């Protein structure tokens, strides 16, 4: 089975998480897109409302699911975002980390 070519995603790593089941991996990719399409808006709204626990959870969930599909760049950025939120970092640092995560 040859991995799919998706820029920024290690499809081989994602396929390994899916037990080399291409159908399952495509389902995971579709779920990722559906579940996180509005991540930036949700995160920004939660952050603006001062809901720290929710912002940490949102970043944590993105970190885990992006790791599952092989999106290591998104995973690393979300991990930084999660850490900053958990440690009550200043708003500018969180905004910069969010921008990195979304990019």
matplotlib code that plots the C-alpha trace (Angstrom):
import matplotlib.pyplot as plt

x = [0.0, 1.5, 0.9, -1.2, 0.6, -0.7, 1.6, 2.5, 1.2, 3.2, 0.6, 2.7, 2.7, -1.1, -1.6, 0.3, -2.1, -4.9, -3.3, -2.4, -6.1, -6.4, -10.2, -10.0, -7.2, -9.3, -12.2, -9.8, -8.7, -12.3, -13.2, -10.2, -11.4, -15.0, -14.1, -11.5, -12.7, -13.7, -10.9, -9.6, -13.1, -13.9, -10.5, -10.7, -14.2, -13.2, -10.1, -11.9, -14.5, -11.7, -12.5, -9.0, -10.0, -11.8, -8.9, -6.6, -9.0, -9.4, -5.6, -5.1, -7.7, -6.2, -2.8, -4.0, -6.0, -3.4, -0.8, -3.1, -3.3, 0.5, 0.2, 3.3, 3.7, 0.1, 0.7, 3.8, 2.1, -1.0, 1.2, 2.8, -0.6, -1.8, 1.2, 0.8, -2.9, -2.3, 0.4, -1.7, 0.7, 0.0, -2.5, 0.1, 2.0, -1.2, -2.3, 1.0, 0.8, -2.7, -1.6, 1.2, -1.2, -3.7, -1.1]
y = [0.0, 3.3, 6.3, 9.2, 12.4, 15.2, 18.2, 18.6, 15.2, 12.1, 9.7, 6.7, 7.6, 8.2, 4.9, 3.1, 4.6, 3.3, -0.2, 0.3, 0.5, 3.1, 3.3, 4.0, 6.5, 8.4, 8.4, 9.8, 12.5, 13.4, 13.5, 15.7, 18.3, 18.2, 18.4, 21.1, 23.3, 26.0, 25.5, 29.1, 30.6, 28.3, 28.9, 32.6, 32.8, 30.6, 32.6, 36.0, 34.7, 33.7, 30.0, 28.8, 25.2, 25.1, 26.6, 24.1, 21.3, 22.6, 22.8, 19.3, 17.7, 19.3, 18.1, 14.5, 14.2, 15.9, 13.5, 10.6, 11.6, 12.3, 16.1, 16.6, 20.3, 21.0, 18.7, 20.6, 23.9, 22.8, 21.4, 24.8, 26.5, 24.0, 24.7, 28.4, 28.3, 25.9, 28.2, 31.4, 33.0, 36.5, 37.1, 38.1, 34.8, 32.8, 34.8, 34.1, 30.4, 30.3, 31.9, 29.3, 26.5, 27.6, 28.1]
z = [0.0, -0.9, 1.3, 0.0, -0.8, 1.5, 2.1, 5.7, 6.7, 7.2, 5.7, 6.5, 10.2, 10.0, 8.2, 11.0, 13.6, 11.4, 11.4, 7.7, 6.8, 4.1, 4.4, 8.2, 7.6, 5.1, 7.6, 10.3, 7.9, 7.1, 10.8, 11.5, 8.9, 10.1, 13.8, 13.5, 10.6, 13.0, 15.6, 15.4, 15.9, 18.8, 20.4, 20.0, 21.4, 24.4, 25.0, 24.8, 27.3, 29.7, 29.7, 30.3, 30.9, 27.6, 25.6, 27.1, 26.1, 22.6, 22.0, 23.7, 21.4, 18.3, 19.4, 19.8, 16.6, 14.5, 15.8, 14.9, 11.3, 11.0, 11.0, 13.1, 12.5, 13.6, 16.6, 17.7, 17.3, 19.2, 22.0, 22.4, 22.4, 25.0, 27.2, 27.0, 27.8, 30.8, 32.1, 31.8, 29.3, 28.1, 25.4, 22.8, 23.2, 22.9, 19.8, 18.2, 19.0, 17.7, 14.4, 14.1, 14.9, 12.3, 9.6]

ax = plt.figure().add_subplot(projection="3d")
ax.plot(x, y, z, "-o")
ax.set_aspect("equal")
plt.show()
